[in-house]
Amino acid sequence: MKKDSVDMVSDEMELWLEDSHLPRTLSLGTVAMKKAGPRYLPQNKAETNDAYALRLEYSTLLNAYRKTCAFLAGQVFQVDIAFDDSVPDSIINFNPNIDDVNNSIDVVAKRLFQSGMAKGVSHIFIDSPPAPVDENGDPVALTRQQEDEQGIRPYFVSVRPEDILGGRFDMDTMQFTQIRFREIVEKNEGKYSTKVVSRVRVLFPGAWELWEDTGNDNYVLIDSGTFSVPYIPFVTFIPGMETTLLTGETPLMDLAEINLAHWRSNSDQTNILHVGRVPLLFGRNVDPGVMPVGTASMVNSSDDNSDLKFVEITGAAIGAGRDSLKDLEAQMALYGLQQLVPRTGNQTATEKALTSAESNSSLGTWATEFQSFLIQAYSVLADFMGETFPDNGLLINQEYNFGVSDPQIIQAILKSNEMGVISTQETFRELKRRGVFSDDLSWETMQADIEQEQRDNLATMQMAGSAFGGAEN
């Protein structure tokens, strides 16, 4: 890649790509974590390459990070976006197909919100097909009906944050003067096959360019055009800490770190169970050349000091590892709920006046920011149409607190059960009352699940080879 080529990645984006690597990898699941290899699952000094490859193969990811991002997005979008009656019908009519590929605004918005949670940033590029021109190259005036018939309409394009290459911002005008991002398209090749082609779209105030890789990172300009708006039609959602105007840190970074710790610990646990299930055969003063193993085999030695026995791993390490995993899983399970809990601590009169009971939580704050993000995007779309989108034109759902108590109260209930102060059934009732468990879940079902899990755990320990015994180390 040339230093000043159209596809160069800016220093700011390089830094963000590195900083966001963990949450982006977790979002892709077990396969991506395995592909990252030693970056997130270090190889021990005395571990051979083959042994490490086997341990990596056995490792599985409990993806609490991705599930939490989906859970939080589900809470916000369990109710459709509400539009004010003042919004023009011409804009409302776009909502069932807001991206021009038959996805509704609720589908697109939920994906963008979840991406913002998972990666720290989401982008919308508002595009529109070029208007037709006459033989002199002058624009042809069309009625709204003619535009609809010819598919000339603005629409939302979701741009992945990792596809952004860079941007330039003018502090005098407080506007972007350039934004570049990568596009991947498939082109037909021959009679049946296709090939993947990399393109770079460059946005300027009121104009755009499209560059295509012809091979060996040699980009040529293949198309260009203008927008009917005098600025760059591009908006960004950053729910966490903003690092640049185009990048930010995911607000769930702490959860990503906990999930990483679980990935490593779970790998160790799986590995020790695999090793613990296969006992070692120990022999003293026995000829190693005659060591048949099997039920129909016998080893004979005339040495009085000879010995032959199986050595099994004790269950102490296995039990400690299991307890550690359970603690991490409990932390991850509570993390998503903590984002629904109203903020505590002293608030000024102004803060109380500006913050309603419904939005006084981390998730409520992010939903409010996302609401402003969508209003910005619709305002740009309206500018394309010569319309005006009202400042309060849409409302994002913020009624998802469903009575969940402070996590400290939840932890106190769990601790009381652990100390024997309250029964497990009473613990279940208290947690259900606070919204931790679904109203449809009964104690009988929960008890049956607990008993089944205990039976499964006992079977696992027995397979591990005297996991709770006192055999030799």
FIDOMI-258409 format. One record per residue (C-alpha): residue in three letters; y, z negated, x negated. Coordinates in pm, whole numbers, plus 32768, in hexadecimal, padded with zeros to 4 digits. Layout:
aa, y, z, x
Ala, Y, Z, X
...
***
This chain:
aa, y, z, x
Met, 8000, 8000, 8000
Lys, 8151, 8066, 7F77
Lys, 8256, 7F58, 7F50
Asp, 8349, 7FF7, 8045
Ser, 8257, 80BB, 8120
Val, 826A, 80AE, 829B
Asp, 8125, 7FE4, 82AB
Met, 8189, 7ED9, 81B1
Val, 815F, 7D6F, 8223
Ser, 8295, 7C9A, 81F6
Asp, 828B, 7B57, 8130
Glu, 82C7, 7A8D, 826D
Met, 81A0, 7B31, 831A
Glu, 80C0, 7B03, 81E9
Leu, 810E, 7991, 81F1
Trp, 80C8, 7977, 8366
Leu, 7F80, 7A33, 8347
Glu, 7F10, 7936, 8243
Asp, 7F8B, 7803, 8300
Ser, 7EF4, 7874, 844B
His, 7DA6, 78E2, 83BA
Leu, 7CE6, 77AE, 8430
Pro, 7D4F, 77B1, 85A0
Arg, 7D29, 792A, 85B2
Thr, 7BCC, 7914, 851C
Leu, 7B66, 77FA, 8606
Ser, 7BDC, 78CF, 8728
Leu, 7AE0, 79DA, 86C4
Gly, 79B9, 78E9, 86C3
Thr, 7882, 78A6, 85F2
Val, 7861, 7A04, 8560
Ala, 79C3, 79FA, 84D5
Met, 7992, 789D, 8442
Lys, 7854, 790F, 8396
Lys, 7905, 7A44, 8314
Ala, 7A11, 7963, 827C
Gly, 78FA, 78BE, 81B4
Pro, 7968, 77CC, 80A2
Arg, 7ACE, 77C9, 811E
Tyr, 7A6C, 76E1, 823B
Leu, 790D, 7679, 81D3
Pro, 791C, 7629, 805D
Gln, 77EC, 7664, 7F83
Asn, 7774, 752B, 7ECF
Lys, 7772, 7532, 7D53
Ala, 75F8, 750E, 7D33
Glu, 75B1, 75F4, 7E5B
Thr, 751C, 7747, 7E08
Asn, 75A2, 7881, 7EA9
Asp, 7460, 78AB, 7F70
Ala, 7469, 7742, 7FEA
Tyr, 75D5, 7765, 8050
Ala, 7592, 78AB, 8106
Leu, 7478, 7801, 81C5
Arg, 7554, 76D5, 821F
Leu, 7667, 77C0, 8296
Glu, 756A, 787F, 8368
Tyr, 74F6, 7740, 8414
Ser, 765C, 76CD, 845F
Thr, 76E9, 76EB, 85C0
Leu, 784A, 76AC, 863C
Leu, 7897, 75C9, 8764
Asn, 79D3, 7687, 87BC
Ala, 7AA5, 7571, 8856
Tyr, 7BE0, 761F, 87D8
Arg, 7BAD, 7760, 889C
Lys, 7B33, 76A0, 89CD
Thr, 7C68, 75BF, 89C9
Cys, 7D52, 76EC, 89B1
Ala, 7C9D, 778B, 8AD9
Phe, 7CA3, 763F, 8B98
Leu, 7E1B, 7613, 8B6C
Ala, 7E5E, 777D, 8BCF
Gly, 7D7D, 774C, 8CFD
Gln, 7E46, 761C, 8D69
Val, 7F8C, 76DE, 8D5F
Phe, 7F04, 7815, 8E0B
Gln, 7E23, 7775, 8F0F
Val, 7F42, 77D6, 8FF7
Asp, 7FDA, 7934, 8FEF
Ile, 8139, 796B, 8F6B
Ala, 8238, 7945, 9083
Phe, 8356, 7A42, 909C
Asp, 84A0, 79F9, 9147
Asp, 8504, 7AC0, 9279
Ser, 8634, 7B3E, 91B8
Val, 8559, 7C0C, 90CB
Pro, 8574, 7D80, 9125
Asp, 8441, 7E16, 91CE
Ser, 8442, 7F2E, 90CE
Ile, 83E8, 7E2A, 8FC4
Ile, 82F5, 7D65, 909C
Asn, 8237, 7EA9, 90DC
Phe, 81E1, 7EBA, 8F67
Asn, 8133, 7D67, 8F65
Pro, 7FD4, 7DDC, 8FC8
Asn, 7FDD, 7ECE, 8E9E
Ile, 80E0, 7E37, 8DB6
Asp, 8049, 7EC9, 8C76
Asp, 8000, 8026, 8D02
Val, 7E89, 7FF3, 8CC5
Asn, 7E43, 7F44, 8E12
Asn, 7E71, 7DD9, 8DA6
Ser, 7F44, 7CFB, 8E86
Ile, 805C, 7C1F, 8E05
Asp, 7F87, 7AE6, 8E3A
Val, 7E70, 7B72, 8D5E
Val, 7F5D, 7BE8, 8C4F
Ala, 8028, 7AA6, 8C55
Lys, 7EF5, 79C6, 8C38
Arg, 7E79, 7A8A, 8B09
Leu, 7FCF, 7A77, 8A65
Phe, 7FEB, 7901, 8AA5
Gln, 7E8F, 78C0, 8A18
Ser, 7EE3, 7992, 88E5
Gly, 8020, 78C7, 88B4
Met, 7F58, 7784, 88C3
Ala, 7E49, 7804, 87D9
Lys, 7F17, 78C4, 86DA
Gly, 8071, 782E, 8703
Val, 811E, 796B, 877A
Ser, 8109, 7A85, 887C
His, 81D4, 7BC4, 889F
Ile, 822C, 7CB9, 89B4
Phe, 82AF, 7E15, 8965
Ile, 834B, 7EB9, 8A97
Asp, 830A, 802E, 8A84
Ser, 834D, 8155, 8B68
Pro, 82E5, 82C4, 8B5E
Pro, 8401, 83AD, 8AF9
Ala, 84C1, 844F, 8C12
Pro, 8496, 85C9, 8C34
Val, 859C, 86AF, 8B9D
Asp, 8614, 880C, 8BF9
Glu, 860C, 8940, 8B1C
Asn, 8746, 88C7, 8A6C
Gly, 86AA, 8776, 8A1B
Asp, 8783, 86BA, 8B13
Pro, 86E3, 85A8, 8BEC
Val, 8682, 8610, 8D4C
Ala, 86F8, 8526, 8E5F
Leu, 85D3, 84B5, 8F38
Thr, 85C3, 83EB, 9077
Arg, 84FE, 82A4, 907D
Gln, 83EC, 8352, 9143
Gln, 83D6, 846B, 9042
Glu, 83C0, 836D, 8F28
Asp, 82A5, 82BC, 8FDC
Glu, 81ED, 8402, 9019
Gln, 820A, 8465, 8EA9
Gly, 81B2, 8309, 8E27
Ile, 8305, 82D8, 8D84
Arg, 8328, 815F, 8D93
Pro, 8355, 803E, 8CA2
Tyr, 8226, 7F63, 8C5C
Phe, 81BA, 7E3D, 8B83
Val, 80F9, 7E71, 8A40
Ser, 8054, 7D3A, 89AB
Val, 8077, 7D43, 8830
Arg, 7F8A, 7C6A, 8766
Pro, 804C, 7B86, 8678
Glu, 7F69, 7BE9, 8555
Asp, 7FD1, 7D55, 8586
Ile, 8140, 7D0E, 8543
Leu, 81A3, 7D9A, 83ED
Gly, 8309, 7D1F, 83D9
Gly, 8462, 7D24, 846D
Arg, 85D3, 7D1C, 841A
Phe, 86D0, 7C43, 84CC
Asp, 884B, 7C69, 84C9
Met, 88F5, 7B15, 84C9
Asp, 8A41, 7BB1, 852D
Thr, 89C2, 7C50, 866F
Met, 88A5, 7B52, 8696
Gln, 87B5, 7C70, 86DD
Phe, 868C, 7D10, 8632
Thr, 86E1, 7E58, 8588
Gln, 8578, 7EB1, 853A
Ile, 8418, 7E3F, 859B
Arg, 82D9, 7EDC, 8515
Phe, 8178, 7EA9, 8597
Arg, 8023, 7F48, 8569
Glu, 7F65, 8006, 8676
Ile, 7DF8, 806E, 8667
Val, 7D8F, 819F, 8730
Glu, 7C52, 826B, 8755
Lys, 7C64, 83E4, 872A
Asn, 7B58, 84DE, 8784
Glu, 7AAC, 8580, 865C
Gly, 79BB, 869E, 8689
Lys, 78F2, 86C6, 87C6
Tyr, 7881, 855E, 87F9
Ser, 7905, 846B, 86F6
Thr, 7A4D, 83B1, 86D9
Lys, 7B0B, 831B, 85B8
Val, 7BF3, 81F0, 85A1
Val, 7D55, 8241, 8533
Ser, 7E61, 814B, 84C5
Arg, 7FC4, 817D, 853B
Val, 810B, 80C4, 8509
Arg, 8211, 80B3, 861A
Val, 8373, 806E, 85A4
Leu, 8472, 7FF3, 869F
Phe, 85EA, 8014, 8675
Pro, 8702, 7FC0, 876A
Gly, 86E0, 80D4, 886C
Ala, 85E2, 81A0, 87A3
Trp, 847F, 81A6, 871C
Glu, 83A0, 825A, 861F
Leu, 8226, 8282, 860D
Trp, 8179, 82AD, 84BD
Glu, 800A, 8305, 8486
Asp, 7F23, 82CE, 835D
Thr, 7E9E, 841F, 82EA
Gly, 7DBD, 837A, 81E8
Asn, 7DE0, 8295, 80BA
Asp, 7F01, 81D9, 815F
Asn, 7FD3, 8314, 8169
Tyr, 80A5, 82F3, 82A4
Val, 815F, 8419, 833D
Leu, 8254, 841B, 845F
Ile, 81A8, 84B4, 8590
Asp, 8297, 845D, 86AA
Ser, 83E4, 83BB, 86FA
Gly, 84C5, 8380, 8821
Thr, 85CD, 82AA, 88C6
Phe, 85D9, 818C, 89BF
Ser, 86C1, 817C, 8AE9
Val, 8729, 8020, 8A75
Pro, 880C, 7FEF, 8944
Tyr, 873A, 7EDA, 88A6
Ile, 85D1, 7EA5, 8838
Pro, 8501, 7E5E, 8972
Phe, 842B, 7D4F, 88D6
Val, 8408, 7BDB, 892F
Thr, 8349, 7AC1, 8885
Phe, 82A9, 797B, 88FC
Ile, 8286, 7862, 87FA
Pro, 820C, 771C, 889C
Gly, 81E8, 7656, 875A
Met, 82BF, 7631, 8626
Glu, 8381, 7772, 85E1
Thr, 8361, 77E7, 8478
Thr, 8420, 792F, 84A1
Leu, 84A2, 79EC, 85CF
Leu, 8352, 7AA2, 85E0
Thr, 8260, 7993, 856C
Gly, 8207, 782D, 85BE
Glu, 80FF, 7722, 858E
Thr, 800B, 76E2, 86A8
Pro, 805A, 759B, 875C
Leu, 7EE4, 754F, 8752
Met, 7EC4, 7555, 85D8
Asp, 7E48, 73EC, 85D1
Leu, 7D28, 744F, 86B6
Ala, 7CD8, 7574, 85D1
Glu, 7CB9, 7485, 84AB
Ile, 7BD4, 739C, 8570
Asn, 7AFF, 74C5, 85DA
Leu, 7AE6, 752D, 846D
Ala, 7A6C, 73CE, 8411
His, 7966, 73E9, 8525
Trp, 78F9, 7541, 84A4
Arg, 78B8, 74B2, 834C
Ser, 7815, 7372, 83C6
Asn, 773A, 742C, 84BC
Ser, 76CA, 7514, 83A6
Asp, 7665, 73E7, 82D2
Gln, 75B0, 734A, 83F9
Thr, 74F2, 7486, 844C
Asn, 7494, 74AE, 82DF
Ile, 7416, 7347, 82B7
Leu, 7349, 7366, 83F5
His, 72B1, 74A8, 8370
Val, 7259, 73FD, 8227
Gly, 71EE, 72B7, 82CB
Arg, 70EE, 7366, 83A5
Val, 702D, 73D8, 8273
Pro, 6FA2, 72AE, 81AB
Leu, 6F6D, 72CA, 8032
Leu, 6E11, 72AB, 7F9E
Phe, 6E1C, 71B3, 7E7D
Gly, 6D01, 71A6, 7D7E
Arg, 6CCC, 70C4, 7C50
Asn, 6BCA, 710D, 7B44
Val, 6B44, 722E, 7C0E
Asp, 6B11, 7389, 7B7E
Pro, 6C1A, 7461, 7C22
Gly, 6B37, 758E, 7BFA
Val, 6A48, 7507, 7D00
Met, 6B33, 749A, 7E17
Pro, 6AB0, 7543, 7F54
Val, 6B69, 74D4, 808C
Gly, 6ACA, 74D3, 81E4
Thr, 69E8, 7414, 82D0
Ala, 68AB, 74A3, 8234
Ser, 6915, 7463, 80CE
Met, 68CC, 7344, 7FE4
Val, 6955, 72E5, 7E90
Asn, 687B, 7213, 7DAA
Ser, 68F0, 715C, 7C71
Ser, 682F, 7076, 7B87
Asp, 696E, 6FCA, 7B11
Asp, 698F, 6E6C, 7BA4
Asn, 6B0C, 6E8C, 7B9A
Ser, 6B16, 6FD0, 7C5F
Asp, 6BCD, 6FE1, 7DA9
Leu, 6C16, 70E7, 7EB0
Lys, 6CF4, 70B7, 7FE2
Phe, 6E01, 7151, 80B9
Val, 6F67, 70D5, 8086
Glu, 7048, 70EC, 81B6
Ile, 71BE, 70C1, 81DE
Thr, 722D, 6F86, 8296
Gly, 72FA, 6F9F, 83D3
Ala, 742D, 6EE6, 8350
Ala, 74E6, 701B, 82D6
Ile, 7482, 70E1, 840A
Gly, 74FA, 6FD0, 84F2
Ala, 7644, 6FA5, 8439
Gly, 7681, 711B, 8443
Arg, 763A, 7125, 85B7
Asp, 772D, 7006, 85F8
Ser, 7839, 70B8, 852F
Leu, 7809, 71F6, 85FA
Lys, 781F, 7137, 8741
Asp, 7967, 7098, 86D2
Leu, 79FB, 71EB, 867B
Glu, 7985, 727F, 87C5
Ala, 7A27, 7160, 8882
Gln, 7B70, 719E, 87CC
Met, 7B65, 7310, 881E
Ala, 7B0D, 72CE, 898A
Leu, 7C38, 71E5, 89B6
Tyr, 7D28, 72CB, 88FE
Gly, 7D52, 73C1, 8A1D
Leu, 7D89, 72A6, 8B16
Gln, 7E96, 7211, 8A3B
Gln, 7F69, 734B, 8A6D
Leu, 7F6D, 7305, 8BE5
Val, 7FE2, 719D, 8BC3
Pro, 8152, 7157, 8C0C
Arg, 8219, 70FE, 8AD5
Thr, 8254, 6F8D, 8A9E
Gly, 835C, 6ECB, 89E2
Asn, 84CF, 6E9B, 8A1A
Gln, 8588, 6FC0, 8AB3
Thr, 86FE, 6FE8, 8AD6
Ala, 879A, 7015, 8C2C
Thr, 87D8, 7183, 8BD8
Glu, 866B, 71BC, 8B7A
Lys, 85F9, 711C, 8CBE
Ala, 86E9, 71F3, 8D85
Leu, 8677, 7333, 8CDD
Thr, 8502, 72EB, 8CE7
Ser, 843F, 72D9, 8E2B
Ala, 8302, 720F, 8E5C
Glu, 8232, 734D, 8E6F
Ser, 82A8, 73E1, 8D25
Asn, 82C7, 72A0, 8C5C
Ser, 819B, 72F1, 8B83
Ser, 8150, 73D0, 8A5A
Leu, 80AB, 74D3, 8B37
Gly, 81D0, 74C3, 8C29
Thr, 82C2, 7508, 8B0D
Trp, 81F7, 7633, 8A94
Ala, 81DF, 76BB, 8BF7
Thr, 8359, 76A0, 8C1E
Glu, 838D, 775B, 8AD7
Phe, 8294, 7865, 8B46
Gln, 834F, 7887, 8C8E
Ser, 8491, 78D5, 8BCC
Phe, 83CB, 79CD, 8AF8
Leu, 8351, 7A89, 8C2D
Ile, 84AD, 7A8A, 8CC8
Gln, 852F, 7B2A, 8B87
Ala, 8420, 7C34, 8B96
Tyr, 846A, 7C80, 8D03
Ser, 85DD, 7C91, 8CB8
Val, 8597, 7DA1, 8BB7
Leu, 84B6, 7E57, 8CAE
Ala, 85CB, 7E42, 8DB1
Asp, 86C7, 7ED2, 8CB7
Phe, 85E7, 8005, 8C91
Met, 85FE, 8035, 8E0A
Gly, 8770, 7FEF, 8E2F
Glu, 871D, 7EB2, 8EF0
Thr, 8768, 7D42, 8EB6
Phe, 8660, 7C33, 8E9D
Pro, 86E7, 7ADF, 8F12
Asp, 86E8, 79B9, 8E21
Asn, 8602, 78F7, 8F0A
Gly, 8537, 7A26, 8F6D
Leu, 83DF, 7992, 8F2F
Leu, 8337, 7840, 8F20
Ile, 8207, 77D4, 8E51
Asn, 811D, 76CF, 8EE3
Gln, 814F, 7570, 8E53
Glu, 807D, 749E, 8F42
Tyr, 7F4E, 7459, 8E68
Asn, 7F74, 72EB, 8E09
Phe, 7E7C, 727E, 8F1B
Gly, 7EB1, 710D, 8ED1
Val, 7E21, 70FC, 8D72
Ser, 7E7E, 6FB2, 8CCF
Asp, 7EFF, 6F71, 8B75
Pro, 7DEB, 6FBA, 8A72
Gln, 7E10, 6E55, 89F4
Ile, 7D9E, 6DDA, 8B4B
Ile, 7C78, 6EC8, 8B43
Gln, 7C18, 6E52, 89E6
Ala, 7C37, 6CE7, 8A5A
Ile, 7B43, 6D2D, 8B77
Leu, 7A4E, 6DCE, 8A85
Lys, 7A72, 6CAA, 8993
Ser, 7A34, 6BB0, 8AAD
Asn, 78F1, 6C62, 8B00
Glu, 788D, 6C66, 8992
Met, 78C5, 6AEB, 897D
Gly, 77FE, 6AAE, 8ABB
Val, 792A, 6A34, 8B84
Ile, 78F3, 6B3B, 8C94
Ser, 77BD, 6C02, 8CF0
Thr, 778B, 6D73, 8CB1
Gln, 779C, 6DB4, 8E26
Glu, 78E7, 6CFD, 8E44
Thr, 7968, 6DC1, 8D18
Phe, 790A, 6F01, 8DCB
Arg, 79C6, 6E91, 8F06
Glu, 7B01, 6E39, 8E42
Leu, 7B04, 6F81, 8D82
Lys, 7AC1, 704A, 8EBB
Arg, 7BDD, 6F96, 8F6C
Arg, 7CC6, 7001, 8E53
Gly, 7C63, 716D, 8E6B
Val, 7B88, 7181, 8D33
Phe, 7A5A, 71E9, 8E05
Ser, 7A51, 72DD, 8F27
Asp, 7A52, 724F, 9087
Asp, 7911, 7310, 90C5
Leu, 7857, 7256, 8FB2
Ser, 7785, 7130, 9030
Trp, 7702, 7002, 8F70
Glu, 759C, 7068, 8FC1
Thr, 75CF, 71BB, 8F1D
Met, 7678, 711D, 8DF0
Gln, 7562, 701A, 8DC9
Ala, 7456, 7128, 8DD9
Asp, 750D, 71EE, 8CCB
Ile, 7529, 70B8, 8BEC
Glu, 73B5, 706A, 8C10
Gln, 7358, 71D2, 8BC3
Glu, 7439, 71D1, 8A8E
Gln, 7396, 708F, 8A15
Arg, 723E, 712E, 8A38
Asp, 72B3, 7263, 897C
Asn, 734B, 7190, 8864
Leu, 720C, 70C5, 883F
Ala, 7140, 7204, 8824
Thr, 722F, 7287, 871C
Met, 7212, 7148, 864E
Gln, 7098, 7152, 8660
Met, 7099, 72B8, 85E5
Ala, 717A, 7256, 84C4
Gly, 705F, 718C, 842F
Ser, 7068, 7012, 8455
Ala, 71DD, 701B, 8493
Phe, 71E6, 6EAE, 84F4
Gly, 70CF, 6E36, 8410
Gly, 70D7, 6D85, 82C5
Ala, 7020, 6E87, 81F3
Glu, 707D, 6EC4, 808C
Asn, 71B7, 6F7F, 802D
***
